[in-house]
């Protein structure tokens, strides 16, 4: 039986039989694509069309940031970088040439008074949060789409705004001030996280009520290579109640696939995410000790997994690629609940011929070649 990309995605991540597992694109740095143009990728074809991937997940572009937005403005620049206030209120230092993560140097929330002012911009009922063309025609398009439809990734701004608790407060406050606040001002942190949970639920309700949603994203980036950025105890006290509230809302509207997007080593937090109603994880960074085979053995079919193909193998070459796929794909394809994906975007040190070799080998594993 051949089914469309939408049903294939849902069936795979809910451990139901499908014609095959999804064949999905990976996300690519701009410099990666520019390099590949010099190594054989046609310039007149989108990379995802070139490789024939399934249609990917489409996120409903609901803006979850501050409204009115802050006024973007340039504060300074040199030959190498620009310093700008962004529309979500943070100040970033970014390279003019090349690609790297921005350096966040100032934030809109420093005190509880700042939060009281900031949260006035988080009115969940502001009509500007939804596309201006929101209505029956767009709703029908989403409901009849042949690819997965998602909530929570938010509308495109830079830096991005998503559904998230620790992750988004870190974005609005900065890492060190937020972590200090857990200890110095716990009631304030509880209040902010509770407000965010209610804000997300109210803002997303029209879409959840009118559209068949296949999955929901939560962005946290709550870990680094050696473990979480906050202790399991802090997560349980401050973050877990928000997840319980959010996932109860999702389940009420038939959304069972809730995917946490976090880099780093999440292993000690996975039981708490599960307790909070989150059972799907991406991108499962290999260099951060995340291993889909070990996770499947530990959690059986209690979690769904997306990613974990070590990008470093694609840099090394054919033998490393073969070893990586052979060690992970057979057992995970057999168990279900898994979508293979590079463990984040493909960086520019991956040669086009290596990526093409990886794709051709992957297609054989999933029955497309």
C-alpha contacts under 8 A as a table, 3 or more apart, distances in Angstrom:
res1	aa1	res2	aa2	distance
1	X	18	X	7.91
1	X	19	X	5.87
2	X	19	X	5.76
3	X	7	X	6.37
3	X	8	X	6.29
3	X	18	X	7.60
3	X	19	X	6.82
4	X	7	X	5.66
4	X	8	X	6.11
4	X	146	X	5.76
4	X	147	X	6.95
5	X	8	X	5.01
5	X	9	X	6.01
5	X	22	X	7.15
5	X	54	X	6.07
5	X	55	X	6.11
5	X	56	X	7.69
5	X	146	X	6.06
5	X	147	X	4.90
5	X	148	X	6.92
6	X	9	X	5.34
6	X	10	X	6.48
6	X	145	X	7.66
6	X	146	X	5.37
6	X	147	X	3.97
6	X	148	X	4.41
6	X	149	X	7.87
6	X	214	X	7.86
7	X	10	X	5.21
7	X	11	X	5.90
7	X	146	X	7.95
7	X	147	X	7.67
7	X	148	X	7.68
8	X	11	X	5.22
8	X	12	X	5.98
8	X	18	X	5.81
8	X	19	X	7.33
8	X	20	X	7.39
8	X	21	X	6.86
8	X	22	X	6.41
9	X	12	X	5.34
9	X	13	X	6.33
9	X	21	X	7.54
9	X	22	X	6.14
9	X	148	X	6.89
10	X	13	X	5.37
10	X	14	X	6.11
10	X	148	X	7.81
10	X	214	X	6.72
10	X	257	X	7.91
11	X	14	X	5.23
11	X	15	X	6.13
11	X	16	X	4.76
11	X	17	X	6.34
11	X	18	X	6.03
12	X	15	X	5.33
12	X	16	X	5.88
12	X	17	X	6.98
12	X	18	X	6.48
12	X	21	X	6.20
12	X	22	X	7.63
12	X	336	X	6.19
12	X	337	X	5.22
12	X	338	X	6.75
12	X	339	X	7.62
13	X	16	X	7.63
13	X	257	X	7.36
13	X	304	X	5.78
13	X	305	X	7.80
13	X	336	X	7.34
13	X	337	X	4.33
13	X	338	X	6.36
13	X	339	X	7.75
14	X	257	X	7.70
14	X	304	X	7.54
14	X	337	X	6.08
15	X	301	X	7.47
15	X	335	X	7.95
15	X	336	X	5.38
15	X	337	X	5.01
16	X	336	X	7.68
18	X	21	X	6.91
20	X	366	X	6.37
20	X	367	X	7.07
21	X	333	X	7.46
21	X	338	X	7.71
21	X	339	X	6.59
21	X	366	X	6.41
22	X	54	X	6.72
22	X	339	X	6.29
23	X	53	X	5.52
23	X	54	X	5.51
23	X	339	X	7.82
23	X	340	X	7.84
23	X	363	X	7.66
23	X	366	X	7.85
24	X	53	X	5.23
24	X	54	X	5.61
24	X	55	X	7.44
24	X	56	X	6.50
24	X	340	X	7.90
24	X	341	X	7.08
25	X	48	X	6.03
25	X	53	X	5.93
25	X	54	X	7.79
25	X	56	X	7.43
25	X	341	X	7.46
26	X	341	X	6.00
26	X	342	X	5.88
26	X	344	X	7.21
26	X	345	X	5.89
26	X	346	X	6.72
27	X	344	X	7.34
27	X	345	X	4.65
27	X	346	X	6.29
28	X	32	X	6.23
28	X	33	X	6.85
28	X	345	X	4.97
28	X	346	X	4.76
28	X	347	X	6.63
29	X	32	X	5.06
29	X	33	X	6.72
29	X	99	X	7.93
29	X	345	X	6.52
29	X	346	X	6.24
29	X	347	X	5.73
29	X	348	X	6.57
30	X	33	X	5.36
30	X	34	X	6.31
30	X	99	X	7.90
31	X	34	X	4.95
31	X	35	X	6.08
31	X	98	X	7.38
31	X	99	X	7.42
31	X	347	X	7.77
31	X	348	X	5.56
32	X	35	X	5.16
32	X	36	X	6.22
32	X	346	X	7.05
32	X	347	X	5.87
32	X	348	X	3.91
32	X	349	X	7.32
32	X	350	X	7.32
33	X	36	X	4.99
33	X	37	X	6.26
33	X	348	X	7.67
34	X	37	X	5.27
34	X	38	X	7.06
35	X	38	X	5.47
35	X	39	X	6.68
35	X	348	X	6.92
35	X	351	X	7.85
35	X	352	X	7.85
36	X	39	X	4.78
36	X	40	X	6.20
36	X	41	X	5.38
36	X	351	X	7.06
36	X	352	X	5.28
37	X	40	X	5.73
37	X	41	X	4.75
37	X	42	X	6.30
37	X	43	X	6.09
38	X	41	X	7.24
39	X	351	X	7.74
39	X	352	X	6.13
39	X	353	X	7.66
40	X	352	X	7.27
41	X	47	X	7.68
41	X	352	X	7.47
42	X	45	X	5.82
43	X	46	X	7.83
45	X	49	X	6.68
45	X	50	X	6.18
46	X	49	X	5.25
46	X	50	X	6.11
47	X	50	X	4.93
47	X	51	X	6.46
48	X	51	X	5.44
48	X	52	X	6.11
48	X	53	X	5.74
49	X	52	X	4.93
49	X	53	X	6.58
51	X	359	X	7.75
53	X	56	X	7.92
55	X	146	X	7.95
55	X	147	X	5.70
56	X	147	X	6.35
56	X	148	X	6.80
57	X	147	X	6.32
57	X	148	X	4.72
57	X	149	X	5.76
57	X	150	X	6.62
58	X	147	X	7.34
58	X	148	X	6.17
58	X	149	X	4.97
58	X	150	X	6.00
59	X	149	X	5.86
59	X	150	X	4.61
59	X	151	X	5.77
59	X	152	X	7.47
59	X	153	X	6.26
59	X	154	X	7.29
60	X	149	X	7.09
60	X	150	X	6.23
60	X	151	X	5.89
60	X	152	X	7.97
60	X	153	X	7.84
60	X	154	X	7.18
60	X	155	X	7.64
61	X	130	X	6.90
61	X	131	X	6.75
61	X	153	X	7.64
61	X	154	X	5.33
61	X	155	X	4.23
61	X	156	X	7.38
62	X	129	X	5.32
62	X	130	X	4.96
62	X	131	X	6.91
62	X	152	X	7.88
62	X	154	X	5.09
62	X	155	X	5.28
62	X	204	X	7.74
63	X	128	X	7.66
63	X	129	X	4.57
63	X	130	X	6.57
63	X	154	X	5.30
63	X	155	X	4.76
63	X	156	X	7.87
63	X	161	X	7.64
64	X	122	X	7.69
64	X	129	X	6.72
64	X	154	X	5.99
64	X	155	X	7.33
64	X	161	X	6.27
64	X	162	X	6.56
64	X	163	X	7.40
64	X	200	X	7.58
64	X	203	X	7.69
65	X	69	X	7.59
65	X	88	X	6.29
65	X	121	X	7.98
65	X	122	X	6.90
65	X	161	X	5.92
66	X	69	X	5.30
66	X	70	X	7.60
66	X	88	X	5.99
66	X	118	X	7.40
66	X	119	X	7.80
66	X	121	X	4.69
66	X	122	X	5.37
67	X	70	X	7.84
67	X	121	X	4.62
67	X	122	X	6.35
67	X	123	X	7.44
67	X	126	X	7.77
68	X	121	X	6.08
69	X	87	X	5.17
69	X	88	X	6.08
69	X	89	X	7.62
69	X	121	X	7.81
70	X	86	X	6.93
70	X	87	X	4.49
70	X	88	X	5.89
70	X	89	X	5.44
71	X	85	X	7.47
71	X	86	X	7.21
71	X	87	X	5.78
71	X	89	X	7.98
72	X	84	X	6.95
72	X	85	X	5.16
72	X	86	X	4.85
72	X	87	X	5.23
73	X	84	X	5.61
73	X	85	X	5.29
73	X	86	X	7.14
74	X	77	X	7.80
74	X	82	X	7.37
74	X	83	X	6.13
74	X	84	X	4.47
74	X	85	X	6.51
75	X	82	X	7.82
75	X	83	X	5.44
75	X	84	X	5.43
75	X	85	X	7.21
76	X	82	X	5.99
76	X	83	X	5.18
76	X	84	X	7.20
77	X	80	X	7.64
77	X	81	X	5.68
77	X	82	X	4.26
77	X	83	X	5.97
78	X	81	X	5.47
78	X	82	X	6.55
79	X	96	X	7.57
80	X	95	X	5.76
80	X	96	X	5.56
80	X	97	X	6.95
81	X	93	X	6.61
81	X	94	X	5.32
81	X	95	X	4.20
81	X	96	X	4.90
81	X	97	X	7.86
82	X	93	X	5.66
82	X	94	X	5.45
82	X	95	X	6.49
82	X	96	X	6.57
83	X	91	X	6.94
83	X	92	X	5.59
83	X	93	X	4.41
83	X	94	X	6.54
84	X	91	X	5.53
84	X	92	X	5.49
84	X	93	X	6.63
85	X	89	X	6.22
85	X	90	X	5.78
85	X	91	X	4.28
85	X	92	X	6.44
86	X	89	X	5.41
86	X	90	X	5.57
86	X	91	X	6.05
86	X	92	X	7.24
86	X	158	X	7.15
86	X	159	X	7.49
87	X	90	X	7.53
87	X	157	X	7.88
87	X	158	X	7.84
88	X	159	X	7.66
88	X	172	X	7.98
89	X	107	X	6.52
89	X	108	X	5.38
89	X	172	X	7.62
90	X	104	X	7.01
90	X	105	X	7.68
90	X	106	X	5.72
90	X	107	X	4.59
90	X	108	X	5.99
90	X	171	X	7.80
90	X	172	X	6.70
91	X	104	X	5.94
91	X	105	X	5.64
91	X	106	X	4.90
91	X	107	X	6.39
92	X	102	X	6.02
92	X	103	X	5.50
92	X	104	X	4.61
92	X	105	X	5.83
92	X	106	X	7.32
93	X	102	X	5.72
93	X	103	X	5.03
93	X	104	X	6.45
93	X	105	X	7.06
94	X	100	X	7.73
94	X	101	X	7.57
94	X	102	X	4.91
94	X	103	X	6.52
95	X	98	X	6.61
95	X	99	X	6.91
95	X	100	X	7.18
95	X	102	X	7.58
104	X	107	X	7.73
104	X	174	X	7.66
106	X	174	X	7.81
107	X	110	X	7.02
107	X	171	X	7.82
107	X	172	X	5.69
107	X	173	X	5.34
107	X	174	X	6.60
108	X	114	X	6.99
108	X	118	X	7.50
108	X	172	X	6.10
108	X	173	X	6.66
109	X	112	X	7.69
109	X	114	X	5.08
109	X	115	X	5.67
109	X	118	X	7.25
109	X	172	X	6.01
109	X	173	X	5.08
110	X	114	X	6.11
110	X	115	X	7.67
110	X	173	X	6.24
110	X	177	X	7.50
111	X	114	X	5.10
111	X	115	X	6.49
112	X	115	X	4.95
112	X	116	X	6.26
112	X	188	X	6.96
113	X	116	X	5.01
113	X	117	X	6.38
114	X	117	X	5.15
114	X	118	X	5.97
115	X	118	X	4.83
115	X	119	X	5.86
115	X	192	X	7.89
116	X	119	X	5.56
116	X	120	X	6.85
117	X	120	X	5.63
117	X	121	X	7.57
118	X	121	X	5.56
118	X	122	X	7.23
119	X	122	X	4.90
119	X	123	X	7.49
120	X	123	X	6.31
122	X	199	X	7.11
123	X	126	X	5.67
123	X	199	X	7.35
124	X	129	X	7.77
124	X	199	X	5.50
124	X	200	X	7.22
124	X	202	X	5.68
124	X	203	X	4.42
125	X	129	X	7.76
125	X	202	X	7.28
125	X	203	X	6.22
126	X	129	X	5.98
127	X	130	X	6.09
128	X	131	X	7.10
128	X	132	X	7.13
129	X	203	X	7.75
130	X	134	X	6.51
131	X	134	X	5.24
133	X	138	X	7.26
134	X	137	X	7.81
134	X	138	X	5.98
134	X	139	X	7.28
135	X	138	X	5.63
135	X	139	X	6.06
136	X	139	X	5.04
136	X	140	X	5.97
137	X	140	X	5.22
137	X	141	X	6.28
138	X	141	X	4.95
138	X	142	X	6.37
139	X	142	X	5.21
139	X	143	X	6.20
139	X	210	X	6.91
139	X	211	X	6.16
140	X	143	X	5.01
140	X	144	X	6.05
140	X	211	X	7.99
141	X	144	X	5.36
141	X	145	X	5.87
142	X	145	X	5.19
142	X	149	X	6.79
142	X	211	X	6.54
142	X	212	X	7.34
143	X	211	X	5.78
143	X	212	X	5.55
145	X	148	X	7.43
145	X	149	X	7.80
148	X	213	X	7.77
148	X	214	X	5.77
148	X	215	X	7.57
149	X	212	X	7.56
149	X	213	X	5.49
149	X	214	X	5.41
149	X	215	X	6.78
150	X	153	X	7.64
150	X	213	X	5.73
150	X	214	X	5.85
150	X	215	X	4.91
150	X	216	X	5.28
150	X	217	X	7.20
151	X	154	X	7.38
151	X	204	X	7.67
151	X	213	X	7.06
151	X	215	X	6.63
151	X	216	X	4.67
151	X	217	X	6.27
152	X	162	X	5.79
152	X	163	X	5.01
152	X	216	X	5.59
152	X	217	X	4.89
152	X	218	X	6.22
153	X	161	X	7.36
153	X	162	X	4.82
153	X	163	X	6.47
153	X	216	X	7.84
153	X	217	X	5.82
153	X	218	X	7.25
153	X	219	X	7.67
154	X	160	X	7.75
154	X	161	X	5.95
154	X	162	X	4.97
154	X	163	X	7.20
155	X	160	X	7.83
155	X	161	X	7.24
156	X	160	X	6.26
156	X	161	X	7.58
157	X	160	X	5.04
157	X	161	X	6.88
158	X	161	X	7.91
161	X	168	X	7.34
162	X	168	X	7.32
162	X	218	X	6.95
162	X	219	X	6.11
163	X	168	X	7.53
163	X	200	X	6.82
163	X	217	X	7.04
163	X	218	X	5.15
163	X	219	X	6.04
164	X	167	X	5.52
164	X	168	X	5.35
164	X	218	X	5.31
164	X	219	X	4.99
164	X	220	X	5.51
165	X	168	X	5.39
165	X	169	X	6.11
165	X	193	X	6.13
165	X	196	X	7.03
165	X	197	X	7.79
165	X	220	X	6.69
165	X	239	X	6.82
165	X	242	X	7.73
166	X	169	X	5.34
166	X	170	X	5.99
166	X	220	X	6.02
166	X	222	X	6.93
166	X	239	X	7.15
167	X	170	X	5.19
167	X	171	X	6.30
167	X	219	X	6.43
167	X	220	X	4.14
167	X	221	X	5.78
167	X	222	X	6.47
168	X	171	X	4.86
168	X	172	X	6.25
168	X	219	X	7.91
168	X	220	X	7.19
169	X	172	X	5.05
169	X	173	X	5.79
169	X	174	X	7.54
169	X	178	X	7.13
170	X	173	X	5.13
170	X	174	X	4.72
170	X	175	X	5.04
170	X	178	X	6.14
171	X	174	X	5.70
171	X	175	X	7.62
173	X	177	X	6.36
173	X	178	X	6.12
174	X	177	X	5.78
174	X	178	X	6.22
175	X	178	X	5.32
175	X	179	X	6.22
176	X	179	X	5.23
176	X	180	X	6.17
177	X	180	X	5.17
177	X	181	X	6.12
178	X	181	X	5.03
178	X	182	X	6.58
179	X	182	X	5.36
179	X	183	X	7.32
179	X	230	X	7.73
180	X	183	X	5.60
180	X	184	X	6.04
180	X	185	X	7.99
181	X	184	X	4.84
181	X	185	X	4.87
181	X	186	X	6.32
181	X	188	X	7.79
181	X	189	X	6.73
182	X	185	X	5.96
182	X	186	X	4.93
182	X	189	X	6.31
182	X	234	X	7.80
183	X	186	X	5.81
185	X	188	X	5.40
185	X	189	X	6.56
186	X	189	X	5.13
186	X	190	X	6.16
187	X	190	X	5.06
187	X	191	X	6.12
188	X	191	X	5.05
188	X	192	X	6.27
189	X	192	X	5.10
189	X	193	X	6.18
189	X	238	X	7.55
190	X	193	X	5.31
190	X	194	X	6.03
190	X	238	X	6.06
191	X	194	X	5.17
191	X	195	X	6.06
192	X	195	X	5.11
192	X	196	X	6.21
193	X	196	X	5.05
193	X	197	X	6.26
193	X	238	X	7.46
193	X	239	X	7.29
193	X	242	X	6.82
194	X	197	X	5.18
194	X	198	X	6.36
194	X	242	X	6.39
195	X	198	X	5.23
195	X	199	X	5.94
196	X	199	X	4.88
196	X	200	X	6.07
197	X	200	X	5.34
197	X	201	X	6.32
197	X	242	X	5.70
197	X	243	X	7.93
197	X	245	X	7.09
197	X	246	X	6.32
198	X	201	X	5.18
198	X	202	X	6.14
199	X	202	X	5.29
199	X	203	X	5.97
200	X	203	X	5.13
200	X	204	X	5.93
200	X	246	X	7.93
201	X	204	X	5.34
201	X	205	X	5.93
201	X	246	X	6.72
201	X	249	X	6.94
202	X	205	X	5.32
203	X	206	X	7.25
204	X	207	X	5.58
204	X	208	X	6.15
205	X	208	X	5.01
205	X	209	X	5.96
206	X	209	X	5.25
206	X	210	X	6.17
207	X	210	X	5.23
207	X	211	X	5.53
208	X	211	X	5.65
208	X	212	X	7.16
208	X	213	X	6.68
208	X	250	X	7.90
208	X	253	X	6.21
209	X	253	X	6.87
213	X	216	X	7.67
213	X	254	X	7.75
213	X	255	X	6.30
214	X	255	X	6.25
214	X	256	X	7.85
214	X	257	X	6.91
215	X	255	X	6.04
215	X	256	X	6.94
215	X	257	X	4.74
215	X	258	X	5.72
215	X	259	X	7.33
216	X	255	X	7.26
216	X	257	X	6.39
216	X	258	X	4.77
216	X	259	X	6.16
217	X	258	X	5.90
217	X	259	X	4.93
217	X	260	X	6.04
217	X	261	X	7.01
218	X	258	X	7.31
218	X	259	X	6.11
218	X	260	X	4.85
218	X	261	X	6.03
219	X	260	X	5.93
219	X	261	X	4.78
219	X	262	X	6.39
220	X	260	X	7.01
220	X	261	X	6.17
220	X	262	X	5.44
221	X	261	X	6.67
221	X	262	X	4.00
221	X	263	X	5.38
221	X	264	X	7.56
222	X	228	X	5.80
222	X	229	X	5.50
222	X	230	X	7.36
222	X	262	X	6.09
222	X	263	X	7.20
222	X	264	X	7.57
222	X	266	X	7.89
223	X	226	X	7.75
223	X	227	X	5.54
223	X	228	X	3.83
223	X	229	X	4.91
223	X	230	X	7.86
223	X	262	X	6.82
223	X	263	X	6.03
223	X	264	X	4.58
223	X	265	X	5.70
223	X	266	X	6.17
224	X	227	X	5.56
224	X	228	X	6.09
224	X	229	X	6.64
224	X	263	X	6.52
224	X	264	X	4.04
224	X	265	X	5.95
224	X	288	X	7.23
225	X	264	X	4.70
225	X	265	X	5.51
225	X	287	X	7.03
225	X	288	X	4.32
225	X	289	X	7.50
226	X	264	X	7.13
226	X	265	X	5.88
226	X	288	X	6.36
226	X	289	X	7.88
227	X	264	X	6.65
227	X	265	X	4.66
227	X	266	X	6.27
227	X	267	X	7.50
227	X	268	X	7.49
227	X	288	X	7.98
228	X	231	X	6.58
228	X	232	X	7.98
228	X	264	X	7.35
228	X	265	X	6.38
228	X	266	X	6.10
228	X	268	X	7.53
228	X	269	X	7.37
230	X	234	X	6.32
230	X	235	X	6.76
231	X	234	X	5.28
231	X	235	X	6.30
232	X	235	X	4.94
232	X	236	X	5.99
232	X	268	X	6.98
232	X	269	X	6.11
232	X	272	X	7.69
233	X	236	X	5.13
233	X	237	X	6.25
234	X	237	X	5.15
234	X	238	X	5.95
234	X	239	X	7.54
235	X	238	X	5.45
235	X	239	X	4.92
235	X	240	X	6.05
235	X	269	X	7.97
235	X	272	X	7.88
236	X	239	X	6.00
236	X	240	X	4.96
236	X	241	X	7.54
236	X	272	X	6.88
237	X	240	X	6.51
237	X	241	X	7.39
238	X	241	X	6.67
238	X	242	X	7.64
239	X	242	X	5.45
239	X	243	X	6.64
240	X	243	X	5.16
240	X	244	X	6.32
240	X	272	X	7.00
240	X	273	X	7.31
240	X	275	X	7.85
240	X	276	X	5.70
241	X	244	X	5.13
241	X	245	X	6.36
241	X	276	X	7.26
242	X	245	X	5.19
242	X	246	X	6.11
243	X	246	X	5.01
243	X	247	X	5.85
243	X	273	X	7.73
243	X	276	X	5.00
243	X	277	X	6.79
243	X	278	X	7.66
244	X	247	X	5.46
244	X	248	X	6.05
244	X	275	X	7.81
244	X	276	X	4.64
244	X	277	X	6.20
245	X	248	X	5.31
245	X	249	X	6.50
246	X	249	X	5.20
246	X	250	X	6.43
247	X	250	X	4.82
247	X	251	X	6.04
247	X	258	X	7.63
247	X	276	X	7.21
247	X	277	X	5.62
247	X	278	X	7.21
248	X	251	X	5.14
248	X	252	X	6.13
248	X	277	X	7.68
249	X	252	X	5.14
249	X	253	X	6.67
250	X	253	X	5.27
250	X	254	X	6.42
250	X	255	X	4.97
250	X	256	X	7.03
251	X	254	X	4.89
251	X	255	X	5.07
251	X	256	X	5.86
252	X	255	X	7.45
255	X	258	X	7.36
257	X	278	X	7.85
257	X	279	X	7.35
257	X	280	X	6.81
258	X	277	X	7.89
258	X	278	X	5.53
258	X	279	X	6.56
258	X	280	X	6.00
259	X	278	X	6.67
259	X	279	X	6.94
259	X	280	X	4.54
259	X	281	X	5.36
259	X	282	X	6.82
260	X	278	X	7.13
260	X	280	X	6.30
260	X	281	X	5.05
260	X	282	X	6.18
261	X	281	X	6.42
261	X	282	X	5.08
261	X	283	X	6.54
262	X	266	X	7.81
262	X	281	X	7.82
262	X	282	X	6.57
262	X	283	X	6.85
262	X	284	X	7.79
263	X	266	X	7.97
263	X	282	X	7.95
263	X	283	X	6.70
263	X	284	X	6.87
263	X	285	X	6.27
264	X	284	X	7.36
264	X	285	X	6.05
264	X	288	X	5.22
264	X	290	X	7.96
265	X	268	X	7.96
265	X	284	X	7.80
265	X	285	X	7.37
265	X	288	X	5.03
265	X	289	X	6.19
265	X	290	X	6.18
266	X	269	X	5.37
266	X	270	X	6.14
266	X	290	X	7.64
267	X	270	X	5.42
267	X	290	X	7.38
268	X	271	X	7.02
269	X	272	X	5.31
269	X	273	X	6.26
270	X	273	X	5.02
270	X	274	X	6.16
271	X	274	X	5.10
271	X	275	X	6.20
272	X	275	X	4.87
272	X	276	X	6.17
273	X	276	X	4.91
273	X	277	X	6.38
273	X	278	X	5.16
273	X	279	X	6.98
274	X	277	X	5.09
274	X	278	X	4.96
274	X	279	X	5.40
274	X	303	X	7.97
275	X	278	X	7.36
279	X	302	X	6.82
279	X	303	X	4.64
279	X	304	X	6.06
280	X	303	X	5.55
280	X	304	X	4.44
280	X	305	X	5.69
280	X	306	X	7.52
281	X	284	X	6.84
281	X	303	X	7.75
281	X	304	X	6.52
281	X	305	X	5.31
281	X	306	X	6.13
282	X	305	X	6.54
282	X	306	X	4.96
282	X	307	X	5.85
282	X	308	X	7.94
282	X	343	X	7.79
283	X	306	X	5.94
283	X	307	X	4.65
283	X	308	X	6.05
283	X	341	X	7.63
283	X	342	X	7.55
283	X	343	X	4.83
283	X	344	X	5.73
284	X	288	X	7.91
284	X	290	X	5.41
284	X	291	X	7.23
284	X	292	X	7.70
284	X	305	X	7.87
284	X	306	X	7.16
284	X	307	X	5.79
284	X	308	X	4.82
284	X	343	X	5.93
285	X	288	X	5.34
285	X	289	X	7.10
285	X	290	X	5.66
285	X	307	X	7.76
285	X	308	X	5.62
285	X	310	X	7.21
285	X	343	X	5.10
285	X	344	X	7.38
286	X	289	X	5.50
286	X	290	X	5.05
286	X	291	X	6.25
286	X	308	X	5.63
286	X	309	X	7.10
286	X	310	X	5.42
286	X	343	X	6.84
287	X	290	X	7.19
287	X	310	X	7.42
290	X	295	X	7.81
290	X	308	X	7.23
291	X	294	X	5.46
291	X	295	X	6.15
291	X	308	X	6.78
292	X	295	X	4.97
292	X	296	X	5.96
292	X	305	X	7.04
292	X	308	X	6.62
292	X	328	X	7.03
292	X	332	X	7.53
293	X	296	X	5.23
293	X	297	X	6.32
293	X	328	X	6.20
293	X	331	X	7.13
293	X	332	X	6.83
294	X	297	X	5.14
294	X	298	X	6.18
295	X	298	X	5.04
295	X	299	X	5.93
295	X	300	X	7.63
296	X	299	X	5.31
296	X	300	X	4.87
296	X	301	X	7.09
296	X	303	X	7.76
296	X	332	X	7.65
297	X	300	X	5.48
299	X	302	X	5.48
299	X	303	X	6.43
300	X	303	X	7.12
301	X	304	X	7.12
301	X	335	X	7.89
301	X	337	X	7.18
303	X	337	X	7.48
304	X	337	X	4.82
304	X	338	X	5.95
305	X	337	X	6.28
305	X	338	X	4.80
305	X	339	X	6.52
306	X	338	X	5.67
306	X	339	X	4.78
306	X	340	X	5.90
306	X	341	X	6.40
307	X	339	X	6.44
307	X	340	X	4.96
307	X	341	X	3.95
307	X	342	X	5.46
307	X	343	X	4.97
307	X	344	X	7.43
308	X	340	X	6.95
308	X	341	X	6.42
308	X	342	X	6.10
308	X	343	X	4.62
309	X	324	X	7.05
309	X	325	X	7.38
309	X	340	X	6.62
309	X	341	X	5.78
309	X	342	X	4.59
309	X	343	X	5.38
310	X	313	X	5.70
310	X	314	X	7.49
310	X	324	X	7.18
310	X	342	X	6.23
310	X	343	X	5.84
311	X	314	X	5.36
311	X	315	X	6.90
311	X	342	X	5.88
311	X	343	X	6.34
311	X	344	X	7.83
311	X	346	X	6.80
311	X	347	X	7.89
312	X	315	X	5.13
312	X	316	X	6.44
313	X	316	X	5.10
313	X	317	X	6.44
313	X	320	X	4.99
313	X	321	X	5.19
313	X	324	X	6.85
314	X	317	X	5.59
314	X	318	X	7.61
314	X	320	X	7.20
314	X	321	X	5.92
314	X	350	X	5.92
314	X	351	X	7.83
314	X	354	X	5.84
314	X	355	X	6.36
314	X	358	X	7.25
315	X	349	X	6.31
315	X	350	X	4.81
315	X	351	X	6.91
315	X	354	X	7.21
316	X	319	X	7.92
316	X	320	X	6.07
316	X	321	X	7.74
317	X	320	X	5.64
317	X	321	X	6.20
317	X	354	X	5.88
318	X	321	X	5.05
318	X	322	X	6.10
318	X	354	X	6.74
318	X	357	X	7.14
318	X	358	X	7.80
319	X	322	X	5.15
319	X	323	X	6.18
320	X	323	X	5.13
320	X	324	X	6.08
321	X	324	X	5.12
321	X	325	X	6.24
321	X	358	X	6.36
322	X	325	X	5.42
322	X	326	X	6.00
322	X	358	X	7.98
322	X	361	X	7.78
323	X	326	X	5.25
323	X	327	X	6.04
324	X	327	X	5.40
324	X	328	X	6.55
325	X	328	X	5.37
325	X	329	X	5.47
325	X	362	X	7.52
326	X	329	X	5.87
326	X	330	X	6.60
327	X	330	X	7.38
328	X	331	X	6.26
328	X	332	X	6.31
329	X	332	X	5.22
329	X	333	X	5.66
329	X	340	X	7.71
329	X	365	X	7.24
330	X	333	X	5.34
330	X	334	X	6.13
330	X	365	X	7.66
331	X	334	X	5.16
331	X	335	X	6.27
332	X	335	X	5.07
332	X	336	X	6.02
332	X	337	X	7.72
332	X	338	X	6.27
333	X	336	X	5.29
333	X	338	X	6.78
333	X	366	X	7.84
335	X	338	X	7.95
341	X	344	X	7.71
342	X	345	X	6.64
342	X	346	X	6.92
346	X	350	X	7.06
347	X	350	X	6.11
348	X	351	X	7.60
350	X	354	X	6.74
350	X	355	X	6.81
351	X	354	X	5.32
351	X	355	X	6.46
352	X	355	X	5.14
352	X	356	X	6.06
353	X	356	X	5.07
353	X	357	X	6.11
354	X	357	X	5.05
354	X	358	X	6.19
355	X	358	X	4.98
355	X	359	X	6.19
356	X	359	X	5.11
356	X	360	X	6.19
357	X	360	X	5.21
357	X	361	X	6.17
358	X	361	X	5.20
358	X	362	X	6.01
359	X	362	X	4.99
359	X	363	X	6.14
360	X	363	X	5.20
360	X	364	X	6.60
360	X	369	X	7.60
361	X	364	X	5.23
361	X	365	X	6.59
362	X	365	X	5.15
362	X	366	X	6.44
363	X	366	X	5.28
363	X	367	X	6.03
363	X	368	X	4.82
363	X	369	X	5.50
364	X	367	X	5.18
364	X	368	X	5.73
364	X	369	X	4.77
365	X	368	X	7.70
